[in-house]
Amino acid sequence: MQTPVLKLTSISRSFGAIHALRGVDFEINPGEVMGLVGENGAGKSTLVKVISGFDSGFTGEYTLKGESVHFSHPGKAELAGIAIAQQELSLIPTMSVAENIFLVGHRVPIFATRRSLVKKARPFLEEVGLTDIDPAMSVDRLSVGEQHLVEVARLIAHDPTVLILDEPTAALGESDSIRILDMVKRLAERGKSIIYVSHRLDEIFKICDRITVLRDGESQAAQSAKALDVHSLVNLMLGRPLDNMYPTRTSRQSMRASSAPMLQVKELWPDGLLEQVSFNAWGGEILGLAGQLGSGSGEILGAIAGAHRTRSGQLEYRGKAFLPATPKAALQEGIAYCSEDRKHDGLFLGRPIMENLSAPSLASISRLGVISASKERALTHDIAEKFTVDVSRMNAEAGVLSGGNQQKVALGKWLAIKPNLILVNEPTRGVDVGARAEIYSKLRDLADNGATIIVASTDIQEITHLPDRVITFYRGMQIGELDLDDMSASRILKDITDPFNETNL
């Protein structure tokens, strides 16, 4: 029986009256990939901070390589062999790949030329699969997926014993995600212990040896990934079975044949696309725009919402020509837009949840510039209840919410304007399985009540099982359209990764 390289016993951490961790047990063996999963708010982030030295205020026993430790800051954890790649990249875009790899850490050379750094960087790039990258090129010339691999190469340069990957594929398309998973397998084969944190359960089953589940701050006993399936894992995460992740769909062909489209996109050419795009969307349906990161699907949503520049083209919305020049113009016509980055432009993180929910509809709850507190309370509490956001926390800052609840606020706030067209880019990025099911159900309810929903997603399972119809994109080009009867993950993947059969498969 292997001796764990890292073992936590009865770890507890509280923030005032909030108990983030309650007697958590966790361990990982040499060369093992351990999945760490749970709902948003289950305690994963707090546990990762404890392991990596970012949080020293815990109680319990922490053993690393057989010795008891208690890191006061992350620098000491790094020296002991703990490295973490967080969701937000810490690279400097204008510096070279090699310079980024040796920017910080106890193994950084005191004196070095650019040529010597390039030479020293190559083995670490090869270890993460970036054999075709010039270490002298600047980081901002790389794809997002390649930047994530450089981030891991930087950590590997410190020769860690335990590597923590926190949602490494959350912002990546299918091909870049595959590169990350391949890298994880290679590192594990070379003896690295890897803690893999992800909401993408398909990835967890592909690469993890064992899985540890956190629920409400408590750990469930680690189990072999082979002994679980998606349903049993979700049951462990939620404490209850999740019968249906995706709402039931029916073919909308007859509806489209007998009614006029809510939206007609006519030769629209957003900046960033190689050519014009044209398609229609009807009231009562969920239309999916499928593509990898950089395919152009997100730019199309932004252009329809007045948030992204276009070279040419036009829209016909509710029977009249309309191409919004600004998001405000779109908002006034009942067009709601949720971007892919809720923290950047979807929420006011430092303001109360109530203010976030009422922000799009200030005109309806104010008079002469003065907000009616009673109207705001009634409006926002109604929205919160519909999206299962805790109404007792309405005065708390939006930034303290879990990722799933933040996304529900970012989407729910648009109900106040009673939108006819709802544009959602990456509807469940960084959202746990329970919150995903709630968001999918709410989108379906909105469509059933007559709204037109258009979602863009790089999540292949989501874009296969949520929409009624899918339009595919590849490198800035519109490829095809699939109705419900023709939709499958393999068919969509073919369109968005190799539509012209360049791989001869």
Beta strands, then each sheet from edge to edge (+ up, - down):
strand 1: 6-15
strand 2: 18-28
strand 3: 33-37
strand 4: 59-64
strand 5: 67-68
strand 6: 82-85
strand 7: 162-166
strand 8: 193-197
strand 9: 210-215
strand 10: 218-219
strand 11: 223-224
strand 12: 263-270
strand 13: 277-281
strand 14: 286-290
strand 15: 310-317
strand 16: 320-321
strand 17: 335-338
strand 18: 366-367
strand 19: 370-371
strand 20: 421-425
strand 21: 452-457
strand 22: 469-474
strand 23: 477-483
sheet 1: 2+ 1- 4+ 5-
sheet 2: 6+ 7+ 8+ 3+ 9+ 10-
sheet 3: 6+ 7+ 8+ 3+ 9+ 11-
sheet 4: 13+ 12- 15+ 16-
sheet 5: 17+ 20+ 21+ 14+ 22+ 23-
sheet 6: 18+ 19-
end
